[in-house]
Amino acid sequence: MPASTVTSKGQITIPAEVRRELGLKSGSRVNFIRTHDGAYELVPATGSVSALKGFIRAPVVPVTLEQMDAAIAAGAATSADL
């Protein structure tokens, strides 16, 4: 398993094997995504949206379109007040 050490400045070097597999080049951006179990996953920022599949669990109770519209309207109203 590839590993790195955190420097005193909080930096790490991503091992060459990992960079190759993720398609990272000099200047590539990465995101650190927190998973439901509290771990973090390193995901290329320029990667496909489909790479994020499974990060968010489906709601226990399905949400209707009307409920989604109401939530969007409430969020828009709240941000307009700021």
HUHU-V793443 format. One record per residue. N is the residue number from 1. RES is the residue in one letter. SS is DSSP state (H for helix, E for strand, L for the rest). BURIAL is + if it has 16 or more other C-alpha atoms within 10 Angstrom, else -. Layout:
n | res | ss | burial
N | RES | SS | BURIAL
N | RES | SS | BURIAL
This chain:
n | res | ss | burial
1 | M | L | -
2 | P | L | -
3 | A | L | -
4 | S | L | -
5 | T | L | -
6 | V | L | -
7 | T | L | -
8 | S | L | -
9 | K | L | -
10 | G | L | -
11 | Q | L | -
12 | I | L | -
13 | T | L | -
14 | I | L | -
15 | P | L | -
16 | A | H | -
17 | E | H | -
18 | V | H | -
19 | R | H | -
20 | R | H | -
21 | E | H | -
22 | L | H | -
23 | G | L | -
24 | L | L | +
25 | K | L | -
26 | S | L | -
27 | G | L | -
28 | S | L | -
29 | R | L | -
30 | V | E | -
31 | N | E | -
32 | F | E | -
33 | I | E | -
34 | R | E | -
35 | T | L | -
36 | H | L | -
37 | D | L | -
38 | G | L | -
39 | A | L | -
40 | Y | E | -
41 | E | E | -
42 | L | E | -
43 | V | E | +
44 | P | E | +
45 | A | L | -
46 | T | L | -
47 | G | L | -
48 | S | L | -
49 | V | H | -
50 | S | H | -
51 | A | H | -
52 | L | H | -
53 | K | L | -
54 | G | L | -
55 | F | L | -
56 | I | L | -
57 | R | L | -
58 | A | L | -
59 | P | L | -
60 | V | L | -
61 | V | L | -
62 | P | L | -
63 | V | L | -
64 | T | L | -
65 | L | H | -
66 | E | H | -
67 | Q | H | -
68 | M | H | -
69 | D | H | -
70 | A | H | -
71 | A | H | -
72 | I | H | -
73 | A | H | -
74 | A | H | -
75 | G | H | -
76 | A | H | -
77 | A | H | -
78 | T | H | -
79 | S | H | -
80 | A | H | -
81 | D | H | -
82 | L | L | -
